[in-house]
């Protein structure tokens, strides 16, 4: 069963307890503008 990306992001944020740092974002999503997915 597919899960909506927004629900996936919420689950990751809840588990991590924080959002990605700018450096982590650049490492995992090079070329994609940073955004705070846990806001």
N, C-alpha and C positions, 0 to 999 in steps of 0.2 A: 504494500500500500504506500503510495507516494506521500511524503510529508512536506508541507509548505515550507519554503526556505525561512520565512519569518519564525516559524515554530522551531526549526532546527537552530537558528541563531539564538533564540531565547534559551533553549536547552543548553547550548554551549556556554553562553554567558552565565547562566545560573550555576553551572558546574565549575567554571573557572573563577567566578566571583569578581571578574573584572573584564574590561575590554582589552583588545590588543593594543600594545604600544605602537607608536609610529614605526619604530624599527622592526617590530615583529610583522606589522602589516606589509612593509616593503619587502621583507624576506619571503613571505608566503604569497603575496599578491603583487609581484613586480609589475609596474606600469599601470596599476589600478589606483586611482586617487583614493587617499585615506578617507575613511568615514568611521565614526564611532557606532559600531553595530549593536552595542549594548546600551545605548542611550534611550 
